[in-house]
Amino acid sequence: MTRKIWLAGATLSAFATLFAASGVARAEGVYFVEPKDGATVSNPVHVKFGVDGMTVAPAGTTTPNTGHHHLLIDGKALPQGEVVPVNEKSIHYGKGQTEADVTLPPGDHTLTAQFANGAHQSYGPAWSQTITVHVK
């Protein structure tokens, strides 16, 4: 009996490890598919966003739990409810895009993916991710 319990526990543990390693167990939030944090990249820098727990929709969509991506260059996550500014360091993907190419000056940069609602109001730091890249 003890052997069966041990085998069942070992099997469950192995499945849990495989499930977590597959990325399927990702928590709700926004993330970079690419580039990876710490990557050395060349221009144009290909940026690809992901989101779990909400649906991507064009700007102006007022359906709950929808929004679109913003890329904040050398900026940080915005507080919940703050409108994402319109400037050269805050790129809006209001058509619902999930990837794009951007040109950055050589050197180190932080990139923040910020998810916001149809009125460009940030969902807050919980719906953002910041990475660092080095542009050649």
mmCIF file of the C-alpha atoms, coordinates in Angstrom:
data_MODEL
# 
_entry.id   MODEL 
# 
loop_
_atom_site.group_PDB 
_atom_site.id 
_atom_site.type_symbol 
_atom_site.label_atom_id 
_atom_site.label_alt_id 
_atom_site.label_comp_id 
_atom_site.label_asym_id 
_atom_site.label_entity_id 
_atom_site.label_seq_id 
_atom_site.pdbx_PDB_ins_code 
_atom_site.Cartn_x 
_atom_site.Cartn_y 
_atom_site.Cartn_z 
_atom_site.occupancy 
_atom_site.B_iso_or_equiv 
_atom_site.pdbx_formal_charge 
_atom_site.auth_seq_id 
_atom_site.auth_comp_id 
_atom_site.auth_asym_id 
_atom_site.auth_atom_id 
_atom_site.pdbx_PDB_model_num 
ATOM 1   C CA . MET A 1 1   ? 0.000   0.000  0.000   1.00 0.00 ? 1   MET A CA 1 
ATOM 2   C CA . THR A 1 2   ? 2.804   2.413  0.917   1.00 0.00 ? 2   THR A CA 1 
ATOM 3   C CA . ARG A 1 3   ? 4.493   1.698  -2.415  1.00 0.00 ? 3   ARG A CA 1 
ATOM 4   C CA . LYS A 1 4   ? 1.281   2.566  -4.327  1.00 0.00 ? 4   LYS A CA 1 
ATOM 5   C CA . ILE A 1 5   ? 0.940   5.858  -2.447  1.00 0.00 ? 5   ILE A CA 1 
ATOM 6   C CA . TRP A 1 6   ? 4.593   6.672  -3.116  1.00 0.00 ? 6   TRP A CA 1 
ATOM 7   C CA . LEU A 1 7   ? 4.193   5.876  -6.845  1.00 0.00 ? 7   LEU A CA 1 
ATOM 8   C CA . ALA A 1 8   ? 1.042   7.999  -7.066  1.00 0.00 ? 8   ALA A CA 1 
ATOM 9   C CA . GLY A 1 9   ? 2.831   10.895 -5.372  1.00 0.00 ? 9   GLY A CA 1 
ATOM 10  C CA . ALA A 1 10  ? 5.858   10.575 -7.640  1.00 0.00 ? 10  ALA A CA 1 
ATOM 11  C CA . THR A 1 11  ? 3.629   10.467 -10.727 1.00 0.00 ? 11  THR A CA 1 
ATOM 12  C CA . LEU A 1 12  ? 1.704   13.575 -9.642  1.00 0.00 ? 12  LEU A CA 1 
ATOM 13  C CA . SER A 1 13  ? 4.968   15.368 -8.897  1.00 0.00 ? 13  SER A CA 1 
ATOM 14  C CA . ALA A 1 14  ? 6.352   14.509 -12.342 1.00 0.00 ? 14  ALA A CA 1 
ATOM 15  C CA . PHE A 1 15  ? 3.186   15.746 -14.075 1.00 0.00 ? 15  PHE A CA 1 
ATOM 16  C CA . ALA A 1 16  ? 3.244   18.973 -12.056 1.00 0.00 ? 16  ALA A CA 1 
ATOM 17  C CA . THR A 1 17  ? 6.865   19.570 -13.059 1.00 0.00 ? 17  THR A CA 1 
ATOM 18  C CA . LEU A 1 18  ? 6.126   18.925 -16.745 1.00 0.00 ? 18  LEU A CA 1 
ATOM 19  C CA . PHE A 1 19  ? 3.016   21.128 -16.642 1.00 0.00 ? 19  PHE A CA 1 
ATOM 20  C CA . ALA A 1 20  ? 4.923   24.037 -15.074 1.00 0.00 ? 20  ALA A CA 1 
ATOM 21  C CA . ALA A 1 21  ? 7.883   23.646 -17.445 1.00 0.00 ? 21  ALA A CA 1 
ATOM 22  C CA . SER A 1 22  ? 5.589   23.733 -20.466 1.00 0.00 ? 22  SER A CA 1 
ATOM 23  C CA . GLY A 1 23  ? 4.548   27.302 -19.729 1.00 0.00 ? 23  GLY A CA 1 
ATOM 24  C CA . VAL A 1 24  ? 0.896   26.262 -19.598 1.00 0.00 ? 24  VAL A CA 1 
ATOM 25  C CA . ALA A 1 25  ? 0.710   27.216 -15.922 1.00 0.00 ? 25  ALA A CA 1 
ATOM 26  C CA . ARG A 1 26  ? 1.428   30.898 -16.624 1.00 0.00 ? 26  ARG A CA 1 
ATOM 27  C CA . ALA A 1 27  ? -0.289  33.327 -14.249 1.00 0.00 ? 27  ALA A CA 1 
ATOM 28  C CA . GLU A 1 28  ? -2.557  36.085 -15.497 1.00 0.00 ? 28  GLU A CA 1 
ATOM 29  C CA . GLY A 1 29  ? -0.694  39.065 -16.861 1.00 0.00 ? 29  GLY A CA 1 
ATOM 30  C CA . VAL A 1 30  ? 1.163   40.537 -19.781 1.00 0.00 ? 30  VAL A CA 1 
ATOM 31  C CA . TYR A 1 31  ? 4.591   39.396 -20.930 1.00 0.00 ? 31  TYR A CA 1 
ATOM 32  C CA . PHE A 1 32  ? 7.178   39.589 -23.681 1.00 0.00 ? 32  PHE A CA 1 
ATOM 33  C CA . VAL A 1 33  ? 7.333   36.566 -25.942 1.00 0.00 ? 33  VAL A CA 1 
ATOM 34  C CA . GLU A 1 34  ? 10.378  38.229 -27.499 1.00 0.00 ? 34  GLU A CA 1 
ATOM 35  C CA . PRO A 1 35  ? 12.891  39.620 -26.977 1.00 0.00 ? 35  PRO A CA 1 
ATOM 36  C CA . LYS A 1 36  ? 13.924  37.812 -23.838 1.00 0.00 ? 36  LYS A CA 1 
ATOM 37  C CA . ASP A 1 37  ? 15.128  39.732 -20.805 1.00 0.00 ? 37  ASP A CA 1 
ATOM 38  C CA . GLY A 1 38  ? 18.846  40.481 -21.119 1.00 0.00 ? 38  GLY A CA 1 
ATOM 39  C CA . ALA A 1 39  ? 18.952  39.805 -24.874 1.00 0.00 ? 39  ALA A CA 1 
ATOM 40  C CA . THR A 1 40  ? 21.398  41.522 -27.211 1.00 0.00 ? 40  THR A CA 1 
ATOM 41  C CA . VAL A 1 41  ? 19.412  42.656 -30.249 1.00 0.00 ? 41  VAL A CA 1 
ATOM 42  C CA . SER A 1 42  ? 19.860  44.496 -33.548 1.00 0.00 ? 42  SER A CA 1 
ATOM 43  C CA . ASN A 1 43  ? 17.605  47.033 -35.230 1.00 0.00 ? 43  ASN A CA 1 
ATOM 44  C CA . PRO A 1 44  ? 14.854  46.742 -36.015 1.00 0.00 ? 44  PRO A CA 1 
ATOM 45  C CA . VAL A 1 45  ? 14.023  45.140 -32.668 1.00 0.00 ? 45  VAL A CA 1 
ATOM 46  C CA . HIS A 1 46  ? 11.169  42.659 -33.055 1.00 0.00 ? 46  HIS A CA 1 
ATOM 47  C CA . VAL A 1 47  ? 8.815   42.864 -30.085 1.00 0.00 ? 47  VAL A CA 1 
ATOM 48  C CA . LYS A 1 48  ? 6.111   40.264 -29.513 1.00 0.00 ? 48  LYS A CA 1 
ATOM 49  C CA . PHE A 1 49  ? 3.617   40.537 -26.652 1.00 0.00 ? 49  PHE A CA 1 
ATOM 50  C CA . GLY A 1 50  ? 1.507   37.966 -24.861 1.00 0.00 ? 50  GLY A CA 1 
ATOM 51  C CA . VAL A 1 51  ? -1.331  38.282 -22.377 1.00 0.00 ? 51  VAL A CA 1 
ATOM 52  C CA . ASP A 1 52  ? -3.122  35.709 -20.242 1.00 0.00 ? 52  ASP A CA 1 
ATOM 53  C CA . GLY A 1 53  ? -6.372  36.469 -18.436 1.00 0.00 ? 53  GLY A CA 1 
ATOM 54  C CA . MET A 1 54  ? -7.636  39.209 -20.761 1.00 0.00 ? 54  MET A CA 1 
ATOM 55  C CA . THR A 1 55  ? -8.506  39.526 -24.431 1.00 0.00 ? 55  THR A CA 1 
ATOM 56  C CA . VAL A 1 56  ? -6.707  41.790 -26.902 1.00 0.00 ? 56  VAL A CA 1 
ATOM 57  C CA . ALA A 1 57  ? -9.101  44.220 -28.601 1.00 0.00 ? 57  ALA A CA 1 
ATOM 58  C CA . PRO A 1 58  ? -8.710  47.489 -30.537 1.00 0.00 ? 58  PRO A CA 1 
ATOM 59  C CA . ALA A 1 59  ? -8.660  50.845 -28.752 1.00 0.00 ? 59  ALA A CA 1 
ATOM 60  C CA . GLY A 1 60  ? -12.152 52.109 -28.114 1.00 0.00 ? 60  GLY A CA 1 
ATOM 61  C CA . THR A 1 61  ? -13.460 48.668 -27.149 1.00 0.00 ? 61  THR A CA 1 
ATOM 62  C CA . THR A 1 62  ? -15.238 48.997 -23.802 1.00 0.00 ? 62  THR A CA 1 
ATOM 63  C CA . THR A 1 63  ? -15.938 45.323 -23.137 1.00 0.00 ? 63  THR A CA 1 
ATOM 64  C CA . PRO A 1 64  ? -14.724 44.268 -19.661 1.00 0.00 ? 64  PRO A CA 1 
ATOM 65  C CA . ASN A 1 65  ? -11.444 42.326 -19.518 1.00 0.00 ? 65  ASN A CA 1 
ATOM 66  C CA . THR A 1 66  ? -10.241 43.583 -22.894 1.00 0.00 ? 66  THR A CA 1 
ATOM 67  C CA . GLY A 1 67  ? -7.425  45.922 -23.799 1.00 0.00 ? 67  GLY A CA 1 
ATOM 68  C CA . HIS A 1 68  ? -4.428  46.443 -25.994 1.00 0.00 ? 68  HIS A CA 1 
ATOM 69  C CA . HIS A 1 69  ? -0.661  46.579 -25.677 1.00 0.00 ? 69  HIS A CA 1 
ATOM 70  C CA . HIS A 1 70  ? 1.593   49.583 -25.191 1.00 0.00 ? 70  HIS A CA 1 
ATOM 71  C CA . LEU A 1 71  ? 5.394   49.626 -25.293 1.00 0.00 ? 71  LEU A CA 1 
ATOM 72  C CA . LEU A 1 72  ? 7.062   52.031 -22.878 1.00 0.00 ? 72  LEU A CA 1 
ATOM 73  C CA . ILE A 1 73  ? 10.669  52.626 -23.900 1.00 0.00 ? 73  ILE A CA 1 
ATOM 74  C CA . ASP A 1 74  ? 12.964  53.374 -20.961 1.00 0.00 ? 74  ASP A CA 1 
ATOM 75  C CA . GLY A 1 75  ? 9.891   53.865 -18.797 1.00 0.00 ? 75  GLY A CA 1 
ATOM 76  C CA . LYS A 1 76  ? 8.221   51.986 -15.983 1.00 0.00 ? 76  LYS A CA 1 
ATOM 77  C CA . ALA A 1 77  ? 4.805   50.463 -15.393 1.00 0.00 ? 77  ALA A CA 1 
ATOM 78  C CA . LEU A 1 78  ? 1.989   52.944 -14.939 1.00 0.00 ? 78  LEU A CA 1 
ATOM 79  C CA . PRO A 1 79  ? -0.390  53.022 -11.970 1.00 0.00 ? 79  PRO A CA 1 
ATOM 80  C CA . GLN A 1 80  ? -3.821  51.526 -12.515 1.00 0.00 ? 80  GLN A CA 1 
ATOM 81  C CA . GLY A 1 81  ? -6.159  54.021 -14.185 1.00 0.00 ? 81  GLY A CA 1 
ATOM 82  C CA . GLU A 1 82  ? -3.405  56.331 -15.474 1.00 0.00 ? 82  GLU A CA 1 
ATOM 83  C CA . VAL A 1 83  ? -3.729  57.101 -19.176 1.00 0.00 ? 83  VAL A CA 1 
ATOM 84  C CA . VAL A 1 84  ? -0.760  55.941 -21.241 1.00 0.00 ? 84  VAL A CA 1 
ATOM 85  C CA . PRO A 1 85  ? 0.848   59.104 -22.671 1.00 0.00 ? 85  PRO A CA 1 
ATOM 86  C CA . VAL A 1 86  ? 1.159   59.737 -26.380 1.00 0.00 ? 86  VAL A CA 1 
ATOM 87  C CA . ASN A 1 87  ? 4.834   60.414 -27.145 1.00 0.00 ? 87  ASN A CA 1 
ATOM 88  C CA . GLU A 1 88  ? 7.863   58.858 -28.834 1.00 0.00 ? 88  GLU A CA 1 
ATOM 89  C CA . LYS A 1 89  ? 8.626   56.717 -25.740 1.00 0.00 ? 89  LYS A CA 1 
ATOM 90  C CA . SER A 1 90  ? 5.077   55.310 -25.394 1.00 0.00 ? 90  SER A CA 1 
ATOM 91  C CA . ILE A 1 91  ? 4.008   53.320 -28.421 1.00 0.00 ? 91  ILE A CA 1 
ATOM 92  C CA . HIS A 1 92  ? 0.307   52.444 -28.664 1.00 0.00 ? 92  HIS A CA 1 
ATOM 93  C CA . TYR A 1 93  ? -0.830  49.294 -30.442 1.00 0.00 ? 93  TYR A CA 1 
ATOM 94  C CA . GLY A 1 94  ? -4.449  50.403 -30.647 1.00 0.00 ? 94  GLY A CA 1 
ATOM 95  C CA . LYS A 1 95  ? -5.382  48.169 -33.569 1.00 0.00 ? 95  LYS A CA 1 
ATOM 96  C CA . GLY A 1 96  ? -4.857  45.151 -31.340 1.00 0.00 ? 96  GLY A CA 1 
ATOM 97  C CA . GLN A 1 97  ? -1.390  44.304 -32.654 1.00 0.00 ? 97  GLN A CA 1 
ATOM 98  C CA . THR A 1 98  ? 0.570   41.725 -30.692 1.00 0.00 ? 98  THR A CA 1 
ATOM 99  C CA . GLU A 1 99  ? 3.934   42.252 -32.397 1.00 0.00 ? 99  GLU A CA 1 
ATOM 100 C CA . ALA A 1 100 ? 5.885   45.007 -34.115 1.00 0.00 ? 100 ALA A CA 1 
ATOM 101 C CA . ASP A 1 101 ? 9.360   46.201 -35.045 1.00 0.00 ? 101 ASP A CA 1 
ATOM 102 C CA . VAL A 1 102 ? 10.884  49.218 -33.301 1.00 0.00 ? 102 VAL A CA 1 
ATOM 103 C CA . THR A 1 103 ? 14.139  51.054 -33.874 1.00 0.00 ? 103 THR A CA 1 
ATOM 104 C CA . LEU A 1 104 ? 16.168  51.949 -30.799 1.00 0.00 ? 104 LEU A CA 1 
ATOM 105 C CA . PRO A 1 105 ? 19.479  53.764 -30.390 1.00 0.00 ? 105 PRO A CA 1 
ATOM 106 C CA . PRO A 1 106 ? 22.477  51.559 -29.557 1.00 0.00 ? 106 PRO A CA 1 
ATOM 107 C CA . GLY A 1 107 ? 22.933  50.801 -25.869 1.00 0.00 ? 107 GLY A CA 1 
ATOM 108 C CA . ASP A 1 108 ? 20.958  49.422 -22.960 1.00 0.00 ? 108 ASP A CA 1 
ATOM 109 C CA . HIS A 1 109 ? 17.210  50.007 -22.779 1.00 0.00 ? 109 HIS A CA 1 
ATOM 110 C CA . THR A 1 110 ? 14.314  48.954 -20.613 1.00 0.00 ? 110 THR A CA 1 
ATOM 111 C CA . LEU A 1 111 ? 11.165  47.906 -22.417 1.00 0.00 ? 111 LEU A CA 1 
ATOM 112 C CA . THR A 1 112 ? 7.890   47.794 -20.514 1.00 0.00 ? 112 THR A CA 1 
ATOM 113 C CA . ALA A 1 113 ? 4.867   46.019 -21.934 1.00 0.00 ? 113 ALA A CA 1 
ATOM 114 C CA . GLN A 1 114 ? 1.820   47.760 -20.440 1.00 0.00 ? 114 GLN A CA 1 
ATOM 115 C CA . PHE A 1 115 ? -1.718  46.496 -20.987 1.00 0.00 ? 115 PHE A CA 1 
ATOM 116 C CA . ALA A 1 116 ? -4.460  49.126 -20.944 1.00 0.00 ? 116 ALA A CA 1 
ATOM 117 C CA . ASN A 1 117 ? -8.191  49.313 -21.578 1.00 0.00 ? 117 ASN A CA 1 
ATOM 118 C CA . GLY A 1 118 ? -9.950  50.742 -24.626 1.00 0.00 ? 118 GLY A CA 1 
ATOM 119 C CA . ALA A 1 119 ? -9.534  54.287 -23.275 1.00 0.00 ? 119 ALA A CA 1 
ATOM 120 C CA . HIS A 1 120 ? -5.753  53.740 -22.836 1.00 0.00 ? 120 HIS A CA 1 
ATOM 121 C CA . GLN A 1 121 ? -6.104  53.589 -19.035 1.00 0.00 ? 121 GLN A CA 1 
ATOM 122 C CA . SER A 1 122 ? -3.437  51.332 -17.564 1.00 0.00 ? 122 SER A CA 1 
ATOM 123 C CA . TYR A 1 123 ? -4.478  48.134 -15.837 1.00 0.00 ? 123 TYR A CA 1 
ATOM 124 C CA . GLY A 1 124 ? -1.538  48.825 -13.494 1.00 0.00 ? 124 GLY A CA 1 
ATOM 125 C CA . PRO A 1 125 ? 1.800   47.182 -12.740 1.00 0.00 ? 125 PRO A CA 1 
ATOM 126 C CA . ALA A 1 126 ? 0.174   43.756 -12.377 1.00 0.00 ? 126 ALA A CA 1 
ATOM 127 C CA . TRP A 1 127 ? -0.561  43.934 -16.121 1.00 0.00 ? 127 TRP A CA 1 
ATOM 128 C CA . SER A 1 128 ? 2.951   44.905 -17.186 1.00 0.00 ? 128 SER A CA 1 
ATOM 129 C CA . GLN A 1 129 ? 6.384   43.404 -17.598 1.00 0.00 ? 129 GLN A CA 1 
ATOM 130 C CA . THR A 1 130 ? 9.720   45.198 -17.846 1.00 0.00 ? 130 THR A CA 1 
ATOM 131 C CA . ILE A 1 131 ? 12.783  43.705 -19.491 1.00 0.00 ? 131 ILE A CA 1 
ATOM 132 C CA . THR A 1 132 ? 16.232  45.023 -20.375 1.00 0.00 ? 132 THR A CA 1 
ATOM 133 C CA . VAL A 1 133 ? 17.825  44.662 -23.806 1.00 0.00 ? 133 VAL A CA 1 
ATOM 134 C CA . HIS A 1 134 ? 21.156  45.708 -25.277 1.00 0.00 ? 134 HIS A CA 1 
ATOM 135 C CA . VAL A 1 135 ? 20.932  47.141 -28.798 1.00 0.00 ? 135 VAL A CA 1 
ATOM 136 C CA . LYS A 1 136 ? 24.082  46.659 -30.942 1.00 0.00 ? 136 LYS A CA 1 
# 
